[in-house]
Amino acid sequence: MPSVPPGTDPAVLVDASSRDDAAVVRIAADRALILTTDFFTPIVDDPYTFGQIAAANALSDVYAMGGRPLWCLNVVGWPRDRLPLDALGEVLRGGADMVARAGARILGGHSIDDPEPKYGLMVVGEVHPDRLTTNAGAQPGDRLVLTKPIGTGIVTTAIKKGVAPDDAVHASIQSMTTLNDGAAAAASAAGVRAATDVTGFGLLGHLSSMLSAGGAAAELWAGAVPRLPGARRLAEQGHVPGGTRRNLAAANEATAWDPALDEVERLLLADAQTSGGLLLAVPRAALPRLLELLAEHGTLAAAEIGTVVKGRPGSISVHAGSGPPNAK
């Protein structure tokens, strides 16, 4: 598979070699720019909501790096002979409203005629180099915290089929249209060591990448992982996207499963997310402060879901309970 050639520019703090959320380039002693892009096909029917979700998803990479977004460019593919331009206008309006909510600006963009509609953003953000969070840095003893529930891939698959219950639809859209700005601010104030956002590779995939980058392993408590209402039932009914099944196949190579966890539970932990939460590694002593700050910022679904341990880099042991197996 083709890859980006490794660079040697000392100004480049993060590039593709670490499989992190974005690239980071230092432009001054106290300033670095974060560069990222993301776009995808519609996952909900309403054009405005799709624009909101796609924008929030793209902005999330900047928050995962501890930064704030500044400027954006629209990225659009649109079947102009098949879908009305008024619908595209609603997509762009949704994206613009989300970017404005983040305190950033859309300066322009690019569009192409495409058989399948697509929308997203190229985003430039900034961060102080000393406050940059990457997917490396998690150390044994750190606690793992997830700031949003999982299950958006399963729920949106059911939405496309018209079978998702109303509470699942509402909860998934609310989650996907919530920015990770508050979670990022809390993480920065609490001294989080490492962070990533949970998107297309699912919780297990992004956790494994974080652990590989940091040279550590983890124990994950399946019962503690927040999930959207109705997600398990929809998975039991077979509404599982292909990306989630591929994620699980890949995760199985690095994951030791508790035999009590069935196939559905494993699929949930590998579910491909859109505009998911931040996965944070925080020193144990700072965990209470982090959870307090997350609550103050309105991140009410945040939960401690595991711990970083010594072991084969990237490997994960998943337990069925909601805490350490030997906890009293």
N, C-alpha and C positions, 0 to 999 in steps of 0.2 A: 504494500500500500504506500503511495507517495507520501512524503512528509516534508515539513518545512525545514530547510537546511539550518543547522545550528549557527547562531550568531556569536560574534566576539566583541560587539560594541559594549563597553562598560556602562553606558547610559541605559542599556536595556536591563531592567530589573527582573522582569518576568516575560518569558516568551513561550512558544508552543512546546518546548522540551519538557515542561513540567505538567502538561495537560491541565493547566489551571484555567480559571474562568475567563481571563482576559490577558492582554499584553499590558505591560507597564513600562513606561520610559521616563527616566529622570530628566527634567529640563532645568532644574536649579537645585541648590542644596536643600531647599525646603519645599520642593514641589515636584510632583511626578504626574504624568498623564496616564489615564487608563483608557485603553482602546478595545472595543468589543463590537460584535454584531450578532444578531440573531433574527430569524424570520421563519415562518412556517405557514402551513395551509390552515383554513378555518377549522376550529374545534367546537364552535357553537354556531347556531344559525343567525343570530342577530349581528349585523355588521358592526354596529357601534361597540358592542361588548367584545367582539373579536378584536377590534382595534385596541381596546383597553388592555385586554389580556396579553396580546402580542407585545405591546409597548412595555407593560410591567415586567414581562419575562426578559426582554432585552436589557432593561435598566437594572435588573437584579444582579447581573455580573459585576457592575460597578459597586453595588452595595456589598457583595461578597468579598471584594478586595478592600473594604473599609473606606471607600471613597464616596464622593457625591457627583452625580451627573451634571454636566454643563451644557453640552450641545449634542444635537441628534440630527441624523439624516434619515428620511423615510426610504425603505427598500420595498418595492412593490412589483408584483407580477399580477397581471389582470387580463382575463379573457374578454376583451372589450366587445367582441361580437356576440357574446353569450350572456354576460351579466351587465346590468345597467351601471353607468358611471355614477349615478346617484348612490348606489350601494357602496362603491369605492369611496365616495365622499364621506359616508358615515363611518367607514373603517378609519379613514384619516382623521376624522373628528374625534373618534374614540382614542386614537393614539395621541393626538395633540392634547386632549384633556388630561390624559395620564401623565404625559411629559410635563405639562404645566403643574400638575399636582406635585411632581418631584422637584419643582423649582428649576427646571431646565428649559431649553428652547429647541424647537425644530427649525433648522435653517434652510432646508431644502430636501433633496433626495433624488432618486432615480426610479423610473418605472420601465417595464418591458411588457409587451403583449405575450401572455402566457396562457396555455390551455387550462391551467389550474390556478385559482387565486392564491396569492401568497402576500404576507405583509410582515414587516418587522422594522427594526431600527439598526443603524450604525450609531454607536454612542461614544462620546468622549467625556471622560470624567477626570477628576483630580483627587489626589491624596498626598498627604505628607509622607515622604519615604519612611519615616520612623513609625508611622501608624498604619503601614500597609499590612493587610492580612492576606496570606496566600494559602494554598491547600497543603503546604508543607508546614512543619513546626509542631504538629501534635506530638506530645510526649507521654510515655507511660505514666499513668496516674491521672491524666486529664480526664474530665468528664465530657461526654458527648451530649449536646443539646440540639434538638430539632425545633424550629420555630413555627412550622405550619404542618397540618395533617397531610398524610399521603392519600393517594387514591384518585387523583384527578384523571389519570389515563383511563382507568376503568370506568369512572363516572362519565367522562366525555364520550367514551365509546358507546355507552348506553344512551346518552343524549342523542347521538347521531342516529341511533336505531329507534328513538322515540319511546324508550321503555324506562327511562330513569325517573324515579319518584321525585316529587317536587322538593322535598327537603334536601335530597342529594344534589339536585340541580342548583338550588339556592346556595347551599354551603360551598359547592365547588366553585361557582362563579365568584362568590364573595372572597374565597381564598385566593383565586387566581388574579383578582383585580386589586388585591392588597399589596402595596409596595413593601419592600423589605428595608425601607429606610429606618424605621424605628428599631428593628432588630439589629441593624448595622450600628446604629448609635449606641445601643445597649452593649453590644459586643465590644466596641471600642472602649467604652467607659469601664468595662469590667476586666479588661486585660486578656481578652480571648487570644489564644496562641495561633489558631489556624481556623480557616473558614472556607466554605464552598457553598454554592447554592445547589439545591437538589432539583434537577431537571430531567432531561431525556434518558439518562442512564440509570435513573431510579436511585433510591436511598442506598442500596447495597453497592451499586456501581460507583457512585460518587464518594461514598465512605471508603471503599477499597482504594480509589485513586488518592484520596487524602492520606491514607495510611501508607501507601507505597511511596508517596513523596516525602513523608516524614520518617520512613524506615521503622514503622511500628505495626502492631496488630490491634484488634479490638474485640471486646465482648459486647454484644448487642442484646437488649432485652425486648423481645418482640411484643410482649404485653404492655410495654410502656410507650410504644410508638403510637402517636396520635394518628387517627385515620378518619376520613370523611364518613358521615352517616350513610349507611346503605352500601358502602364500597364492597364489603365482604359478600353481602348477599348478591350483588350484581356480578361479582367474580364467580360465585358459585353457579350462577345462571349462564356463565360462559361469555360474558361481555368483557373480554380481555384483549387489549390491542396486541398486534404482532410484536411491537417494540418491547412490550413487557415480557413476552415469552422469550424473546432473544436476550433481554437483560438477565432473566433468570438462568438461562443456559450458560451465559458468561459468568454470572456470579457463582454458580455451583463449583467452578474451578477453584475459587478462593474461599469458599464458605463451608464451615462445619455446622450442620443443622442438628438441632435438638429433634430427636425422633418424634416428639409430641407435636411438632409443627407440620400440618398437612400441606398439600400442594397449593391450596388457595391462600394460606397464610404466607407461603413463600412467594407467590406471585404478587401479593400486596407489597411486600418489602422490596420487590424488584420493579414495581410499577413505574412506567415512564411518566414523569411529571411534567407539567407545564406551569411556569411561574410558581414553582415550589418555594419552600422555605429555605432558610439558611441552616446549614449543619455546622455547629460550632464546637471547637475543642477548647475547654477552659480549665485552668488549674483548679483542683478540687477545693482549695480554700476560697476561691473566688466564685464558686458556683452559686451560693445563696445570693450574693450581690447581683450576679447576672440575671437570675430568675426574677429578682425584685425589679431590676431595671426593665426587663422585658415586659413585665406586667404593667409598669408605669407607662411604657410606650404602646400599650394596647395589644401586645402580642400574647393573647390569652391562651392560645393553644400550645405554647412552648412547653417542652417536656424534656427531662433528662432521660436519655434512652440507652446509655451504655457507658463504657469506659475504655480508654486506650491502655493497652498492655504491651509487654514485651512479646515478641513472636515474629514469625515470618512476615516481612513487610507486605502489607496489603491483605493479609488474611483476617477473616472474621469468624468468630464463634457466635452463633445465634441461639439464645436460650428462650424457652417458651414463657417464662414468667415476666413480671414487671420490675424485677430488680435482680441483684446478684444472686446466683443460685444458692450460696451459703449464707445469705443475709438472715439475721435473726428476725 
